[in-house]
Each structure stands twice: as C-alpha cells, then as structure tokens.
Amino acid sequence: MVGVAGCRKEEIRVYEIPKEDLPQPPVAQASSPTSPAARPAGPETVRWTLPEGWERLEPTQFRVGNFRIPAPDGGEPGEVSIVPLPGRAGSDLANVNRWRGQVGLPPVTEQEMNELARPVSIAGQPAKLFEFAGNHPTEGDPVRMLAAILRRGGTAWFFKALGPDRLIAGQRTNFLALLESIRFEGGPTGAPPATAAAAAGGSSPPGAAATDWPAPEGWRSLPPGNMQLARYALPGPEGQAPEVSVAVLGGDGGGLLANVNRWRRQLGLPPIDEAGLSGAVAPVENGPAGAHLVSLENPDTGRAMLAAVLPAQGQTWFVKMTGSPEAVKQARESFLTFIRAFPHGR
C-alpha cells in the first residue's frame, strides 16, 4: 500500500518473520528464520518516505524496500535496499568486510570498523552508518556504498545504497532522509529494543562471522555473493580452480534432503528421496558434532560438488565447494581441514 504526500511517497510494507517449521529457500538466496523467543506475535509494519527522484521497484524475496536511483546523465543507476534478516545475520564486522569486498576494498579489523562507523538513529534506536568508496572488483569502475545496520527486536535490518561513486555521493542526504523516515508498527513490541552496545557491535554470538573461521593457506578471499558470509578461490589453474562458499541459516536451514536435492539440481542430477539420502550423505570423520558431508558429481557436465552441513546452536552452516571433478578431488583434504576447524560446533 502506498500513500502519496506531495512529491514524496510514503511506503508501507508488512514484514513477517518466517516460522522455523516452514521449508526454507535455497541457501544462497535465503534469510534465516528467527528463534521462537525472538519471533514477533504478529507481522511488523514498516513505513518510510521515498526520497524525491527515487523509483520504487517491486519487493523481492528479501528486500522489503527496493528502489532505483536514476542517473541524471542516463548512465548506470544506483540501487537501494531494505533487508530484514531474523537473528544476528552475521556479526557487524563480517557484514562490513563483505560490503567492503563488493567495492574492492580490503577487510578491516573490529577496531578499524568502529572508527569508520557513524552513529545514527533509526526509528528512535541506535544504529551504525558506514560509507565505502572504491572500485568495482571485476569492472574497475569507481563505486560507492552507504550502508546502515539496525538491530531491533531479534531482527537485523540492513539499509544499503550502492552504485556509481558520484551518483551515490550525491544521494547521501536522501539516504539519511530515508533512514530518518523509518517507522515501525506492530511486530516485536514485547522484545527488548536494540541496545547501544549491540549497535556498536558487541560480542559475536554462536555462528556469527566467517571471519572467526580462518581459511586454509592458499585460499584467496573473493567478494561474497548474495546471502553468503564468505567465498574463496582455491589454488588451481586459471579458470579451473574450485570455489568455496559459506552461508548460514537459522534452524535446520530447510532440512538435509531439500538441500541435497537443490544441489543435485544445480549439477543437473535427478532428485532422491529419503531412502536414497543415507547413501548420499556421510558424517565428517573427526569433524564437528553432527556434521555431514555430501559428495556429488555429474560426468555429463564435468561438474562436481563437495558440501558440508554443520549444525551449531540453533543455526545450520553450509559450506560448498564446486569445480571440475579432478579439481574438487585434489582440494578435498584442504576442504576437510577447513571443516574440521569449524569454530562453533564443539
């Protein structure tokens, strides 16, 4: 529902945290469900005022707010998103370093992150604002990002503007106006508000940041994809090196069978049923408690996958390596070394 006030539009969105007993979407495209204690009694209404000149786009699976900023010269537009993720959704440091990778900047330490953070207020609660300028990691064009983190009532809210450097720099005032216009109604009224300590990036909870999980020697960090905490290129010939991605979801992440069949589809393999699951999944030898390993290969496409499923204190971590069958086979021990070093499952 959209209300119009002058040249500025008030947007109203209803956000409802998904229940844990519902099937979850694919790992690389999913938000994690919150714990029952953090789940609001009813849906939460989010209101904002759309800055003049911004264009409203249809919400997506994760974006309750989705906007385009047209470039005055008809060039590449900017994009703005409002994304709520139940639970912690990674530590502030993990998210900041993921964003920095998206604009071609190196990671920072927690102390450096706190020095970069600007305190702001969103809906009367403390939040943190960041601004990063760099170059697109693959295209090399100057890019800029404005991003804010609000932790409220068991949900992490992420507000982000990304696009060409000059365009986003010129929209700083509008982005701040968007943050100032945010209002919440309903939802987690009984949950405690985010504290200043939490907004400042307190201690990381179980299953927080991939930065707490050092990668093996030789693994090269890449900018994470959507909903990934980390992504790596492993040693190997150019164009043939396998890649590893790390993601985390709440609860069981949709269940083992659903994830195995999704990975099988990605390789062009037919699905299996519960009876076939026992032959496709094995425990990780000397690995974290409850960890399972899935090995898949499609000779017809020349693609293989090794995936680990790691439950830990109400969350499920998914670590996936893909590449040619030979490359995946050669990197297997390095992958298992990484899995056995999982810091949250013991």
N, C-alpha and C positions, 0 to 999 in steps of 0.2 A: 504494500500500500504506500502510495506516495502523496504527500501533501505539497502544495506549492505556496511559497511565500515570497512575493516579489520575483526577483531573478534567481533566488536561491531556493533549492528544493530540500525539503526535509524528508529524509529517507527513514522508513521504519522497517525493521527486519525482526522476525521472531527466530530465535536460536534455541534449539532444544538439544541438550547433550544426549547422545545415543546411549541406549541401555546396553549393558555388557552381554545380555543374552541374545542380542541380535547379531546376525552374520556380519562380519567386517569386510570392507572393500579390500582390494589388493594392498599389500604392504607399502609399496612406493607411492600410493595415492590415498592413504587413509589417515584419518585422525584417530587418536586413541581414545577409547571410552574412559570416563572417569570412574573413580571408585564410588560405591553406593553412598558413602558418607558425604561425598562432595557433590552428588547429583542433586540439582535443584528439584523442588517439589513440582514445578511446572515450567513451561517454556519461558525464556527470558526475552523481553522485547528490547531491541537496541535501536536507538534513534540517533540520527546525525543530520547535519545540514550540509548539503552538497555545495562545495565552492563554485562560484560562477565560472563558467567556461569548461568545467569538467563534464564528461559524458558518462552517464550511468550505463553499465553493462549488466547482463543477466548474472545473478549469483551463480557460483559453481558449487561443486561438492563441498569445498572447504571455505570458499570466500563468501561470507555473508554480505560483504560490501565489495563491489568490483567496479572500478572506474578507469576511464581513459582520459589522459591529458593530451589534447591535440597540440601539435607543434605549430606555431604561427606561420612558419615557412612551408608547411606541408610535409615536413620531414618525419622522422621516426617519432611516434608519440611516447608518452610516459604511461606507466600503469600504476594504479594504487589499489591496494587490497586491505581488507579487514578479515582476519582469520582467527577464530577462536579454537583452541585445542584443549580438551579436558586434561587435567593433571598438569604436571610440570612442563611437558613437551620439551624436555632437554633443559640444561642449565642456561643461564643468560650467556655465559662465556661460549658455550657450544653454538648457540644461535648467532651470536655476534661474529664468531670466526667463520661460520657458514656464510653469512652475508658478506663478510669481507672477501671471501673467496669468489663470490659472484661478481665483484667489481675488481678482481685482480689484485687484491691486497693480501699481505701475509697475515697469519694469525697473530694474536696478541695474548699477553698474559692477563690474569684476572686483575692485577693492579693497573695495567695499562688500560684495560676495558673500563674500569671505574673512573679513570682520569678522562676518558673520552665521553663518558655518559653525562648527559644534561638532565637534571631533574625536571619533570613536568607533572602536571596534574591532569588526569583524565577521569571525568565523571566524579571529581572530588577525591580521587585516590591517587597515591604516589605512583609514578611510572618513570620510565627511563627512555630518553630520546638519544638516538645516535645518528651521525651523518658521516657517510663514507664517499670519497671520490677517488676513482681510479680508472682503469681501462678494462674493457670487456676482455675476459680471459682468452677468448678464441678470436674475436674480430678486431680487438685492439682499439676500438673507438672509446673516447672518454665517456665515462658513465658516472652517475651519482645515485646514491640511495639515502633516503630518510627513513628511519625505522624506529618504532616505539614499542616497548613491551609493558603491558599491564597485567599483573597477576591479581586475580579477583575471584573470590568465592570458589576456589578449586579449579579455575579455568585460566589458561594463559591466552591473552589477547595480543595479537600481533598486527600492527598497523605499518604498512610499508609502501613507499613510493620509489619507483625505480625507472630510470630512463636516461636519455642523453644528458650529459653534465649540465649544460647551460639551461636546458629546459627545467630540470628538477631544481636547480639552484634558484631559478626564478619563481618556483612554486612553493618555496619554504613557508612563506606567510600563509598561503592557502592550506598547506598541510597542517600547520599549527592550528589554524582556524577549525579544521576538521576535528582535530583532537579535542579542542575546547568545546565543540558542539556535541560530543558523545554523551548520551544519557542512557541509563539502563532502567528498566522497569520489570518487576517480577523476578523470577529466577531465584538465584541463591541468596534470598533475603536473610535466611537464617544462618548462612555461613559467615564466618568471620571475614572482615574486609582484609584486603592485602595490606600488610604492614610495611613500614618504611624499610625494615631490614630485608623483607622478601623482595621488595622492589629494587633494593640495592644489590641483590644477588647474593643471598646467604648461602649456607652450606648446601651442596648438591644432594638430592635425595637418591635413593636407590635407582639405578638405571637412568642417570641424568645425562651426562655428556660423553660423547665418543672421545672427547679429548682426555678423559680419565683412563682411556684404554689405549696404551701406546701401540702403534703399528710395528710389525717386524721390520728389521733393517732392509732397505732396498725398496720398500713400498713408497710410492710417490702420491702425496695427497692431491686430490682433484676437487674442483668445486662440487659440492653435493647437489644432487638433483632434488626435485620436489619431494618433500617429506623424508629425505634422507638426512641422517646425522653426520655421515661421513662417506667418502668414496675414495678409492685408491686405484692406481695403476700399478700392477706388479711388474717386476723385471721380465723382459722378453723382447723379441724382435718388434720393431715399429709396426703398428697396425695389427699385431698378433698377440700382444701382451694381454693377459686376462685382467678383468676389473673386479673389484670387491666393493660392495655397498653395505652400509649398516643402517638399519632402521629399527624403530621400537614402537610398539603399540601397547595399549592397556589390555588387561585381562589375558585371554588366550590368543588375541590377535586374529580371531576368526576361526581358529581350530586348525589342527595339523592337516587333516585331509583337504580342506578347502585351499590351503596354501600350496600343498604339494600339487594339487590339480591345476592351480593357477600357473605354477612354474612349469608344469608339463605342457600346458597350452603355449607358453612362451617359447618352448622348444619345438612346438609342432607335434607333440605326443598326445595320444588319447588319454582321457581321464581314467582313474582307477576308483575302485570302491573301497570300503573299509577292509574287506578281506584282503585286498591287494596292498594295503598300507604297510602291513608288517614286513613284506618283502622289499619295500621301497625305503624304509626308514630304519636306521640303526643308532644305538646310543654312541656318544662320543667317548671313545676309550680314554680313560684318565682325564676326562673333561669335567666341566661344571655339572652339578647335580641336575638331572632332568634334561640335559642337552641331547638333542637328536641331530643326526646328520642325514642329509638327503643327497644322493648322487644320481644325476640324470644325464643321458646322452642321446642324441639323435644322429645316427650315422648319415642319414639322408641329407641333413642340413649342415653337418660338420660343426655342430654346436654342442657344448656340454655345460653343465652347471653343478656346483657343489654348494649346498646351502646348509646352514646350521640354524636350529631353532633353540633359543636359550630362554627358558622361563626364569624370572627373578623378581620376587617380592611384588606380585601383582601386575607385572608387565611381562611382555614377551619381546625379546630381541631377535631380529632376523639378520643374518649375515650371509650374503650370497656372492659367490664367485662365478663368473661366466667367461667363456672363451672357447677356443678350439679344444677338442678332446685331449690333444697332446699337451697344450699349454696348461689346461686345468690339472692334468695328471702330474706334470712337473711341479706345479705350485701347491700340490695337496699338502705336503708336510708344513710348508710355510703357513698355509691357511689354518691347519690344525694347531700350530703353535699359537696363532692369534686367538683361536677359540679357547684354548686351554688357559690363556691369560685373562679371560673374561673376569673383570673385577667385581661383578655384582652378584654372582651366583653361588658363592661358597659361604 
